[in-house]
Amino acid sequence: MSGHNKWSTIKRKKEKTDNARAKVFTKIGREIAVAVKEGGPDPAGNSKLKDVIAKAKAANVPNDNIDRIIKKAAGDSSADNYEDIIYEGYGPAGVAVVVEALTDNRNRTAGDVRHYFDKYGGNMGQQGSVMFMFSRQGVVRVADEDDELDEDQVMEDALEAGADDVIHDEGLFDIRTAVNAVADVSEALAAKGYEIISAEAEYIPSTYTRLEGDNIQQMGKMLEMFEDNDDIQAVWHNWENEDDYE
């Protein structure tokens, strides 16, 4: 995921190959399994699982897949081996990067992350090196590719659902919520017929960095390496002109 999403960027990511979509499903499946292990298989009593299910539905993971993963995780101890780790660093020209990983081998994942930073002109930093530039927020994104939605109506529906703020950006609405309100807001808006394209807690940057020349390709390739790694669940950054990468 990008730190500064526009519809063109999101649409491109949603049109990935079947292989890439399968990888996304696998990563979300791992999150579901860990959430079940931590809080049980009932989303009504497990807020983390409820949030991951909302994320899975927004990513078009079939309900049958979600149910199957939950049932399997409830009787499988392998998810106990995974741990959440946050890595921080800088991409080309000082772009701030936050990497969320869910791994059963800390040394392997740390080595991979460091390699990706080094290979594409960045460097991995210490804990806290870039996190101060981000805030953790719930974000529900509603598609509005043809600008057909009424902004006032979206605002009214979102606030009624429990959202804190609504930002209208090119082809979509960014609906900001408390971190623990993502699933409830997403479900309420989906029930009203809105097309939810993502729903999860994100790291939102306070400032952005614009890249030029070769740094655009370097940063784009770095993100692709991160996203292709099975241990890495999400990457957040403050690269402003991600749309310039083809």
C-alpha positions as CSV (number, residue, x, y, z in Angstrom):
1,M,0.0,0.0,0.0
2,S,1.2,3.5,-0.6
3,G,1.5,6.4,1.8
4,H,-0.2,8.8,-0.7
5,N,-2.9,6.9,-2.5
6,K,-4.6,8.1,-5.7
7,W,-7.2,6.1,-7.6
8,S,-4.7,5.4,-10.5
9,T,-2.2,3.9,-8.1
10,I,-4.8,1.8,-6.3
11,K,-6.5,0.7,-9.5
12,R,-3.1,-0.5,-10.9
13,K,-2.5,-2.5,-7.8
14,K,-6.0,-4.0,-7.9
15,E,-5.4,-5.1,-11.5
16,K,-2.3,-7.3,-10.6
17,T,-1.9,-10.7,-12.1
18,D,-3.6,-13.8,-10.6
19,N,-0.3,-14.8,-9.0
20,A,0.0,-11.5,-7.3
21,R,-3.6,-11.6,-6.0
22,A,-2.9,-15.1,-4.7
23,K,0.0,-13.7,-2.7
24,V,-2.2,-11.0,-1.3
25,F,-4.7,-13.6,-0.2
26,T,-1.9,-15.7,1.4
27,K,-0.7,-12.7,3.4
28,I,-4.1,-11.8,4.6
29,G,-4.8,-15.5,5.4
30,R,-1.7,-15.4,7.7
31,E,-3.0,-12.4,9.5
32,I,-6.4,-14.0,10.0
33,A,-4.7,-17.2,11.4
34,V,-2.6,-15.2,13.9
35,A,-5.7,-13.1,14.9
36,V,-7.6,-16.3,15.6
37,K,-4.8,-17.7,17.7
38,E,-4.6,-14.5,19.7
39,G,-8.3,-13.9,20.4
40,G,-10.3,-16.9,19.2
41,P,-12.4,-17.6,16.1
42,D,-15.4,-15.4,16.8
43,P,-15.0,-11.9,15.4
44,A,-17.8,-10.6,17.7
45,G,-15.4,-11.1,20.6
46,N,-12.1,-10.7,18.7
47,S,-11.7,-7.1,17.4
48,K,-8.4,-7.9,15.7
49,L,-10.0,-10.7,13.7
50,K,-13.0,-8.5,12.9
51,D,-10.6,-5.8,11.4
52,V,-8.7,-8.4,9.4
53,I,-11.9,-9.8,8.0
54,A,-12.9,-6.3,6.9
55,K,-9.5,-5.9,5.2
56,A,-9.9,-9.3,3.5
57,K,-13.3,-8.5,2.2
58,A,-12.1,-5.2,0.8
59,A,-9.3,-7.1,-1.0
60,N,-12.0,-9.4,-2.5
61,V,-11.0,-12.5,-0.6
62,P,-14.0,-14.9,-1.0
63,N,-16.1,-15.5,2.2
64,D,-15.6,-19.2,1.8
65,N,-11.8,-18.7,2.0
66,I,-12.1,-16.5,5.1
67,D,-14.3,-19.1,6.8
68,R,-11.9,-21.9,5.9
69,I,-8.9,-20.1,7.2
70,I,-10.6,-19.3,10.5
71,K,-11.7,-22.9,11.0
72,K,-8.2,-24.2,10.2
73,A,-6.5,-21.7,12.4
74,A,-8.7,-22.6,15.3
75,G,-7.2,-26.1,15.3
76,D,-3.7,-25.4,14.1
77,S,-0.8,-24.4,16.4
78,S,1.5,-23.2,13.6
79,A,0.3,-19.6,13.7
80,D,1.8,-19.4,17.2
81,N,5.2,-19.2,15.6
82,Y,4.6,-15.8,13.9
83,E,5.5,-12.5,15.4
84,D,4.7,-8.9,14.3
85,I,7.8,-6.8,13.6
86,I,8.0,-3.2,12.4
87,Y,11.1,-2.1,10.4
88,E,11.9,1.5,9.6
89,G,14.2,3.1,7.1
90,Y,14.8,5.5,4.2
91,G,14.4,5.0,0.5
92,P,16.1,7.0,-2.2
93,A,16.4,10.8,-1.5
94,G,15.2,10.3,2.1
95,V,11.7,8.8,1.5
96,A,10.5,7.6,4.9
97,V,9.5,3.9,4.9
98,V,7.7,1.7,7.5
99,V,7.6,-2.0,6.8
100,E,5.1,-4.3,8.7
101,A,6.1,-7.9,8.8
102,L,4.6,-11.1,10.1
103,T,7.3,-13.7,10.3
104,D,8.4,-17.0,11.8
105,N,12.1,-16.3,11.2
106,R,13.2,-12.8,12.5
107,N,16.7,-13.2,11.1
108,R,15.6,-14.1,7.6
109,T,13.1,-11.2,7.4
110,A,15.5,-8.6,8.8
111,G,18.1,-9.7,6.3
112,D,15.7,-9.4,3.4
113,V,14.5,-6.0,4.5
114,R,18.0,-4.7,4.9
115,H,19.0,-6.0,1.5
116,Y,16.0,-4.3,-0.3
117,F,16.9,-1.0,1.3
118,D,20.6,-1.3,0.4
119,K,20.0,-2.5,-3.1
120,Y,17.8,0.4,-4.2
121,G,19.7,3.3,-2.6
122,G,18.1,3.4,0.8
123,N,19.1,2.3,4.3
124,M,17.4,0.5,7.2
125,G,17.2,2.7,10.3
126,Q,16.8,2.1,14.0
127,Q,13.4,1.9,15.8
128,G,11.9,5.3,15.8
129,S,14.0,6.7,13.0
130,V,11.0,7.6,10.8
131,M,7.9,6.6,12.8
132,F,7.6,10.1,14.2
133,M,6.6,11.2,10.7
134,F,3.5,8.9,10.7
135,S,0.3,8.5,12.7
136,R,-1.7,5.3,13.0
137,Q,-5.2,5.8,11.7
138,G,-8.1,3.6,10.5
139,V,-8.7,4.2,6.8
140,V,-11.7,3.0,4.7
141,R,-11.4,3.9,1.0
142,V,-14.6,4.2,-1.1
143,A,-14.3,4.1,-4.9
144,D,-15.6,7.1,-6.8
145,E,-13.8,6.6,-10.1
146,D,-16.3,8.6,-12.2
147,D,-17.0,11.2,-9.5
148,E,-20.6,10.2,-9.3
149,L,-20.9,10.2,-5.5
150,D,-22.3,13.2,-3.7
151,E,-19.6,14.4,-1.3
152,D,-22.1,15.7,1.3
153,Q,-24.0,12.4,1.3
154,V,-20.8,10.4,1.7
155,M,-19.7,12.7,4.5
156,E,-23.1,12.3,6.2
157,D,-23.1,8.5,5.9
158,A,-19.5,8.1,7.0
159,L,-19.9,10.3,10.1
160,E,-23.1,8.4,10.9
161,A,-21.2,5.1,10.7
162,G,-18.6,6.4,13.2
163,A,-15.9,8.0,11.0
164,D,-13.8,10.9,12.2
165,D,-13.1,12.6,8.9
166,V,-13.7,12.3,5.1
167,I,-11.1,13.4,2.4
168,H,-12.2,13.5,-1.2
169,D,-9.2,12.6,-3.5
170,E,-8.9,11.8,-7.1
171,G,-11.5,9.0,-7.8
172,L,-12.0,8.0,-4.2
173,F,-12.9,9.0,-0.6
174,D,-10.4,8.5,2.2
175,I,-12.6,7.9,5.3
176,R,-10.6,8.2,8.5
177,T,-11.6,6.4,11.6
178,A,-10.2,5.4,15.0
179,V,-8.0,2.3,14.6
180,N,-10.5,0.1,16.3
181,A,-13.5,1.4,14.3
182,V,-12.4,0.3,10.8
183,A,-14.5,-2.8,10.6
184,D,-17.7,-1.2,11.9
185,V,-17.4,1.8,9.5
186,S,-16.5,-0.4,6.6
187,E,-19.5,-2.7,7.2
188,A,-21.9,0.2,7.6
189,L,-20.8,1.8,4.4
190,A,-20.8,-1.4,2.4
191,A,-24.4,-2.0,3.7
192,K,-25.4,1.3,2.1
193,G,-24.0,0.1,-1.3
194,Y,-20.6,1.9,-1.3
195,E,-17.7,0.1,-3.1
196,I,-15.1,-0.5,-0.4
197,I,-11.6,-0.9,-2.0
198,S,-9.6,-1.1,1.2
199,A,-10.2,-1.1,5.0
200,E,-7.4,-1.3,7.5
201,A,-5.3,0.6,10.0
202,E,-2.5,2.5,8.2
203,Y,0.5,4.6,8.9
204,I,-0.3,8.1,7.5
205,P,2.6,10.4,6.9
206,S,2.5,14.0,8.1
207,T,4.8,15.2,5.2
208,Y,5.6,13.9,1.7
209,T,8.8,13.7,-0.4
210,R,8.8,14.1,-4.2
211,L,11.2,12.0,-6.2
212,E,12.8,12.9,-9.5
213,G,14.8,11.0,-12.2
214,D,16.3,7.6,-11.4
215,N,15.1,7.8,-7.8
216,I,11.5,7.2,-9.1
217,Q,12.5,3.8,-10.6
218,Q,14.7,2.9,-7.6
219,M,11.9,3.6,-5.2
220,G,9.3,1.7,-7.3
221,K,11.5,-1.3,-7.6
222,M,12.2,-1.3,-3.9
223,L,8.4,-1.3,-3.1
224,E,7.9,-4.2,-5.5
225,M,10.6,-6.2,-3.7
226,F,8.9,-5.6,-0.4
227,E,5.5,-6.5,-1.7
228,D,6.7,-9.7,-3.3
229,N,8.1,-11.0,0.1
230,D,5.8,-13.4,1.8
231,D,6.9,-12.2,5.3
232,I,6.0,-8.5,4.6
233,Q,2.3,-7.6,5.1
234,A,2.4,-3.9,4.3
235,V,4.7,-1.1,3.4
236,W,3.9,2.6,4.2
237,H,5.9,5.6,3.0
238,N,5.7,9.3,2.2
239,W,6.6,9.2,-1.5
240,E,4.3,11.8,-3.0
241,N,4.5,11.1,-6.7
242,E,4.2,7.3,-6.7
243,D,2.0,7.6,-9.8
244,D,5.1,8.6,-11.8
245,Y,6.4,5.0,-11.5
246,E,5.4,2.8,-14.4
